[in-house]
Amino acid sequence: MPTRPEGVYKDAKGGWYVKITVGRDPLTGKRDQITRRGFKSASEAARARRELLTKVDRKELKPVASGMTVNELLDEYFEGLEADGKLSPKTRFDYSQYARDYVRPHLGAMKVRSVDKEVIRAWQRTLAKSGAVKRLPGDDGKKLPPKGLSPNTIRLARGPLSGALKLAVEKG
């Protein structure tokens, strides 16, 4: 029986996955790892592992903490926006407001790896039904009764989430 390649493992459902270590977290000392699942054969998984190692060597891919929440990802995303300065200050301000009002309250505590297209669709439906956070001027912190957001506001609220999720994909 042939031996399986290094870093390639069989899962409980009969599929294959790869795991590579790309260093250690300087604060905790824990290994930083990247895992990819869903391969049909060991050779397919080994080929994907070699491609991942090449991307890591070229600094094209970095690990993302498996327990990272959407809030933590948004924080990292906004730090990057401030550092690169590609977006105007007004756009960065708007993104932070949309994230604060519409993304963080609904998705912020979720693990990034748990966010999929169904979660996004459910979030958008919630915003359409009762996502408004407008407050009356001069009130004592009282909110208006729940009201749905317009399709354009929902589109704008997707902006910072989309950028943050793209960052997560880039980091692996």
CYANA upper distance limits for C-alpha pairs under 8 A (distance plus 0.5 A):
  4 ARG  CA      8 VAL  CA      7.13
  4 ARG  CA      9 TYR  CA      8.20
  4 ARG  CA     42 ALA  CA      7.27
  5 PRO  CA     42 ALA  CA      7.95
  5 PRO  CA     43 SER  CA      8.44
  5 PRO  CA     46 ALA  CA      6.86
  6 GLU  CA     46 ALA  CA      8.45
  7 GLY  CA     18 VAL  CA      6.06
  7 GLY  CA     19 LYS  CA      5.87
  7 GLY  CA     20 ILE  CA      6.80
  7 GLY  CA     46 ALA  CA      8.31
  7 GLY  CA     49 ARG  CA      8.11
  8 VAL  CA     16 TRP  CA      7.48
  8 VAL  CA     17 TYR  CA      6.33
  8 VAL  CA     18 VAL  CA      5.08
  8 VAL  CA     19 LYS  CA      7.18
  8 VAL  CA     42 ALA  CA      7.20
  8 VAL  CA     45 ALA  CA      6.92
  8 VAL  CA     46 ALA  CA      6.77
  8 VAL  CA     49 ARG  CA      8.30
  9 TYR  CA     16 TRP  CA      6.13
  9 TYR  CA     17 TYR  CA      5.86
  9 TYR  CA     18 VAL  CA      6.66
  9 TYR  CA     19 LYS  CA      8.50
  9 TYR  CA     42 ALA  CA      8.18
 10 LYS  CA     14 GLY  CA      6.75
 10 LYS  CA     15 GLY  CA      6.33
 10 LYS  CA     16 TRP  CA      4.96
 10 LYS  CA     17 TYR  CA      6.83
 10 LYS  CA     42 ALA  CA      8.34
 11 ASP  CA     15 GLY  CA      6.00
 11 ASP  CA     16 TRP  CA      6.27
 11 ASP  CA     17 TYR  CA      7.48
 15 GLY  CA     37 ARG  CA      8.36
 15 GLY  CA     38 GLY  CA      6.53
 15 GLY  CA     39 PHE  CA      6.31
 15 GLY  CA     40 LYS  CA      5.96
 15 GLY  CA     41 SER  CA      7.50
 16 TRP  CA     37 ARG  CA      6.92
 16 TRP  CA     38 GLY  CA      6.58
 16 TRP  CA     39 PHE  CA      5.35
 16 TRP  CA     40 LYS  CA      6.61
 16 TRP  CA     41 SER  CA      6.62
 16 TRP  CA     42 ALA  CA      6.60
 16 TRP  CA     45 ALA  CA      6.85
 17 TYR  CA     35 THR  CA      7.65
 17 TYR  CA     36 ARG  CA      6.15
 17 TYR  CA     37 ARG  CA      4.79
 17 TYR  CA     38 GLY  CA      6.72
 17 TYR  CA     39 PHE  CA      6.59
 17 TYR  CA     45 ALA  CA      6.55
 18 VAL  CA     35 THR  CA      6.10
 18 VAL  CA     36 ARG  CA      5.91
 18 VAL  CA     37 ARG  CA      7.08
 18 VAL  CA     45 ALA  CA      6.60
 18 VAL  CA     46 ALA  CA      7.78
 18 VAL  CA     48 ALA  CA      8.29
 18 VAL  CA     49 ARG  CA      6.59
 19 LYS  CA     33 GLN  CA      7.18
 19 LYS  CA     34 ILE  CA      6.19
 19 LYS  CA     35 THR  CA      4.93
 19 LYS  CA     36 ARG  CA      7.18
 19 LYS  CA     49 ARG  CA      8.06
 20 ILE  CA     33 GLN  CA      6.01
 20 ILE  CA     34 ILE  CA      5.94
 20 ILE  CA     35 THR  CA      7.13
 20 ILE  CA     49 ARG  CA      7.99
 20 ILE  CA     53 LEU  CA      8.14
 21 THR  CA     31 ARG  CA      7.02
 21 THR  CA     32 ASP  CA      6.29
 21 THR  CA     33 GLN  CA      4.90
 21 THR  CA     34 ILE  CA      7.10
 22 VAL  CA     31 ARG  CA      8.00
 22 VAL  CA     32 ASP  CA      6.10
 22 VAL  CA     33 GLN  CA      6.30
 22 VAL  CA     34 ILE  CA      7.99
 22 VAL  CA     56 VAL  CA      7.94
 22 VAL  CA     62 LYS  CA      8.39
 22 VAL  CA     63 PRO  CA      7.99
 23 GLY  CA     31 ARG  CA      6.38
 23 GLY  CA     32 ASP  CA      5.86
 23 GLY  CA     33 GLN  CA      8.05
 24 ARG  CA     29 GLY  CA      6.02
 24 ARG  CA     30 LYS  CA      5.95
 24 ARG  CA     31 ARG  CA      4.83
 24 ARG  CA     32 ASP  CA      5.74
 25 ASP  CA     29 GLY  CA      5.49
 25 ASP  CA     30 LYS  CA      5.91
 25 ASP  CA     31 ARG  CA      6.73
 25 ASP  CA     32 ASP  CA      6.72
 32 ASP  CA     63 PRO  CA      6.72
 32 ASP  CA     65 ALA  CA      8.10
 33 GLN  CA     63 PRO  CA      6.59
 34 ILE  CA     63 PRO  CA      6.11
 34 ILE  CA     64 VAL  CA      8.22
 34 ILE  CA    172 GLY  CA      7.41
 39 PHE  CA     44 GLU  CA      6.73
 39 PHE  CA     45 ALA  CA      6.05
 40 LYS  CA     44 GLU  CA      7.34
 40 LYS  CA     45 ALA  CA      8.18
 41 SER  CA     45 ALA  CA      6.82
 42 ALA  CA     46 ALA  CA      6.55
 43 SER  CA     47 ARG  CA      6.65
 44 GLU  CA     48 ALA  CA      6.83
 45 ALA  CA     49 ARG  CA      6.62
 46 ALA  CA     50 ARG  CA      6.81
 47 ARG  CA     51 GLU  CA      6.93
 48 ALA  CA     52 LEU  CA      6.67
 49 ARG  CA     53 LEU  CA      6.67
 50 ARG  CA     54 THR  CA      6.77
 51 GLU  CA     55 LYS  CA      6.83
 52 LEU  CA     56 VAL  CA      6.68
 52 LEU  CA     61 LEU  CA      8.23
 53 LEU  CA     57 ASP  CA      6.61
 54 THR  CA     58 ARG  CA      6.79
 55 LYS  CA     59 LYS  CA      6.66
 55 LYS  CA     60 GLU  CA      5.53
 55 LYS  CA     61 LEU  CA      6.07
 56 VAL  CA     60 GLU  CA      6.32
 56 VAL  CA     61 LEU  CA      5.50
 56 VAL  CA     62 LYS  CA      7.06
 60 GLU  CA    170 GLU  CA      8.14
 60 GLU  CA    171 LYS  CA      8.41
 61 LEU  CA    170 GLU  CA      6.84
 61 LEU  CA    171 LYS  CA      5.68
 61 LEU  CA    172 GLY  CA      6.44
 62 LYS  CA    170 GLU  CA      8.13
 62 LYS  CA    171 LYS  CA      5.05
 62 LYS  CA    172 GLY  CA      6.50
 63 PRO  CA    171 LYS  CA      6.13
 63 PRO  CA    172 GLY  CA      6.13
 64 VAL  CA     68 MET  CA      7.79
 64 VAL  CA    168 ALA  CA      7.45
 64 VAL  CA    171 LYS  CA      6.46
 64 VAL  CA    172 GLY  CA      6.75
 66 SER  CA    111 LYS  CA      8.45
 66 SER  CA    112 VAL  CA      8.47
 66 SER  CA    113 ARG  CA      7.76
 67 GLY  CA    111 LYS  CA      6.60
 67 GLY  CA    112 VAL  CA      8.15
 68 MET  CA     72 GLU  CA      6.65
 68 MET  CA     73 LEU  CA      7.27
 68 MET  CA    111 LYS  CA      6.17
 68 MET  CA    112 VAL  CA      6.49
 69 THR  CA     73 LEU  CA      6.77
 69 THR  CA    108 GLY  CA      6.98
 69 THR  CA    109 ALA  CA      6.24
 69 THR  CA    110 MET  CA      5.87
 69 THR  CA    111 LYS  CA      4.69
 69 THR  CA    112 VAL  CA      5.74
 70 VAL  CA     74 LEU  CA      6.52
 70 VAL  CA    104 ARG  CA      8.03
 70 VAL  CA    107 LEU  CA      6.96
 70 VAL  CA    108 GLY  CA      5.22
 70 VAL  CA    109 ALA  CA      6.82
 70 VAL  CA    110 MET  CA      6.41
 70 VAL  CA    111 LYS  CA      6.60
 70 VAL  CA    112 VAL  CA      5.83
 71 ASN  CA     75 ASP  CA      6.72
 71 ASN  CA    104 ARG  CA      6.76
 71 ASN  CA    107 LEU  CA      8.36
 71 ASN  CA    108 GLY  CA      4.99
 71 ASN  CA    109 ALA  CA      6.96
 72 GLU  CA     76 GLU  CA      6.83
 73 LEU  CA     77 TYR  CA      6.57
 73 LEU  CA    112 VAL  CA      8.13
 73 LEU  CA    164 ALA  CA      6.73
 73 LEU  CA    165 LEU  CA      8.39
 73 LEU  CA    168 ALA  CA      7.91
 74 LEU  CA     78 PHE  CA      6.60
 74 LEU  CA     99 ALA  CA      8.41
 74 LEU  CA    160 PRO  CA      8.15
 74 LEU  CA    161 LEU  CA      7.90
 74 LEU  CA    164 ALA  CA      6.20
 75 ASP  CA     79 GLU  CA      6.74
 76 GLU  CA     80 GLY  CA      6.82
 77 TYR  CA     81 LEU  CA      6.82
 77 TYR  CA    163 GLY  CA      7.84
 77 TYR  CA    164 ALA  CA      5.88
 77 TYR  CA    167 LEU  CA      7.45
 78 PHE  CA     82 GLU  CA      6.72
 78 PHE  CA     92 ARG  CA      8.38
 78 PHE  CA     96 SER  CA      8.17
 79 GLU  CA     83 ALA  CA      6.73
 80 GLY  CA     84 ASP  CA      6.61
 81 LEU  CA     85 GLY  CA      6.41
 81 LEU  CA     86 LYS  CA      7.47
 81 LEU  CA     87 LEU  CA      7.48
 81 LEU  CA     92 ARG  CA      7.77
 82 GLU  CA     92 ARG  CA      8.37
 87 LEU  CA     91 THR  CA      6.63
 87 LEU  CA     92 ARG  CA      6.84
 88 SER  CA     92 ARG  CA      6.80
 89 PRO  CA     93 PHE  CA      6.58
 90 LYS  CA     94 ASP  CA      6.65
 91 THR  CA     95 TYR  CA      6.56
 92 ARG  CA     96 SER  CA      6.72
 93 PHE  CA     97 GLN  CA      6.78
 94 ASP  CA     98 TYR  CA      6.65
 95 TYR  CA     99 ALA  CA      6.57
 95 TYR  CA    157 ALA  CA      8.11
 95 TYR  CA    159 GLY  CA      7.43
 95 TYR  CA    160 PRO  CA      5.94
 96 SER  CA    100 ARG  CA      6.52
 96 SER  CA    160 PRO  CA      7.97
 97 GLN  CA    101 ASP  CA      6.52
 98 TYR  CA    102 TYR  CA      6.06
 98 TYR  CA    103 VAL  CA      7.36
 98 TYR  CA    156 LEU  CA      7.85
 98 TYR  CA    157 ALA  CA      5.65
 98 TYR  CA    160 PRO  CA      7.84
 99 ALA  CA    103 VAL  CA      5.16
 99 ALA  CA    104 ARG  CA      6.28
 99 ALA  CA    157 ALA  CA      7.26
 99 ALA  CA    160 PRO  CA      6.79
 99 ALA  CA    161 LEU  CA      7.77
100 ARG  CA    104 ARG  CA      6.02
100 ARG  CA    105 PRO  CA      7.77
101 ASP  CA    105 PRO  CA      7.35
101 ASP  CA    133 VAL  CA      7.29
102 TYR  CA    106 HIS  CA      7.36
102 TYR  CA    127 LEU  CA      8.05
102 TYR  CA    131 GLY  CA      7.53
102 TYR  CA    157 ALA  CA      6.90
103 VAL  CA    107 LEU  CA      6.18
103 VAL  CA    108 GLY  CA      7.00
103 VAL  CA    157 ALA  CA      7.59
103 VAL  CA    161 LEU  CA      7.58
104 ARG  CA    108 GLY  CA      4.55
104 ARG  CA    109 ALA  CA      7.99
106 HIS  CA    123 TRP  CA      7.54
107 LEU  CA    123 TRP  CA      8.29
110 MET  CA    114 SER  CA      7.19
110 MET  CA    115 VAL  CA      7.82
111 LYS  CA    115 VAL  CA      7.52
115 VAL  CA    119 VAL  CA      6.27
115 VAL  CA    120 ILE  CA      7.60
116 ASP  CA    120 ILE  CA      6.89
117 LYS  CA    121 ARG  CA      6.63
118 GLU  CA    122 ALA  CA      6.63
119 VAL  CA    123 TRP  CA      6.59
120 ILE  CA    124 GLN  CA      6.69
121 ARG  CA    125 ARG  CA      6.71
122 ALA  CA    126 THR  CA      6.70
123 TRP  CA    127 LEU  CA      6.79
124 GLN  CA    128 ALA  CA      6.65
124 GLN  CA    154 ILE  CA      7.24
125 ARG  CA    129 LYS  CA      6.77
126 THR  CA    130 SER  CA      6.41
126 THR  CA    131 GLY  CA      6.68
126 THR  CA    148 GLY  CA      8.44
127 LEU  CA    131 GLY  CA      4.28
127 LEU  CA    132 ALA  CA      7.62
127 LEU  CA    148 GLY  CA      6.42
127 LEU  CA    149 LEU  CA      6.29
127 LEU  CA    154 ILE  CA      7.41
128 ALA  CA    148 GLY  CA      4.95
128 ALA  CA    149 LEU  CA      5.38
128 ALA  CA    150 SER  CA      7.19
128 ALA  CA    151 PRO  CA      7.79
128 ALA  CA    154 ILE  CA      7.91
129 LYS  CA    147 LYS  CA      6.92
129 LYS  CA    148 GLY  CA      4.71
129 LYS  CA    149 LEU  CA      7.55
130 SER  CA    146 PRO  CA      5.38
130 SER  CA    147 LYS  CA      5.05
130 SER  CA    148 GLY  CA      4.72
130 SER  CA    149 LEU  CA      7.53
131 GLY  CA    146 PRO  CA      7.33
131 GLY  CA    147 LYS  CA      6.76
131 GLY  CA    148 GLY  CA      5.70
131 GLY  CA    149 LEU  CA      6.23
132 ALA  CA    146 PRO  CA      6.74
132 ALA  CA    147 LYS  CA      5.79
132 ALA  CA    148 GLY  CA      6.19
132 ALA  CA    149 LEU  CA      6.13
133 VAL  CA    143 LYS  CA      7.42
133 VAL  CA    144 LEU  CA      8.03
133 VAL  CA    146 PRO  CA      8.21
134 LYS  CA    143 LYS  CA      7.25
134 LYS  CA    144 LEU  CA      7.17
135 ARG  CA    139 ASP  CA      7.89
135 ARG  CA    141 GLY  CA      7.77
135 ARG  CA    142 LYS  CA      7.17
135 ARG  CA    143 LYS  CA      5.43
135 ARG  CA    144 LEU  CA      6.39
136 LEU  CA    142 LYS  CA      7.76
136 LEU  CA    143 LYS  CA      7.29
136 LEU  CA    144 LEU  CA      7.26
149 LEU  CA    153 THR  CA      6.64
149 LEU  CA    154 ILE  CA      6.99
150 SER  CA    154 ILE  CA      6.90
151 PRO  CA    155 ARG  CA      6.67
152 ASN  CA    156 LEU  CA      6.72
153 THR  CA    157 ALA  CA      6.58
154 ILE  CA    158 ARG  CA      6.85
155 ARG  CA    159 GLY  CA      7.49
157 ALA  CA    161 LEU  CA      7.83
158 ARG  CA    162 SER  CA      6.29
159 GLY  CA    163 GLY  CA      6.79
160 PRO  CA    164 ALA  CA      6.62
161 LEU  CA    165 LEU  CA      6.60
162 SER  CA    166 LYS  CA      6.66
163 GLY  CA    167 LEU  CA      6.85
164 ALA  CA    168 ALA  CA      6.91
165 LEU  CA    169 VAL  CA      6.78
166 LYS  CA    170 GLU  CA      6.70
167 LEU  CA    171 LYS  CA      6.73
168 ALA  CA    172 GLY  CA      6.74
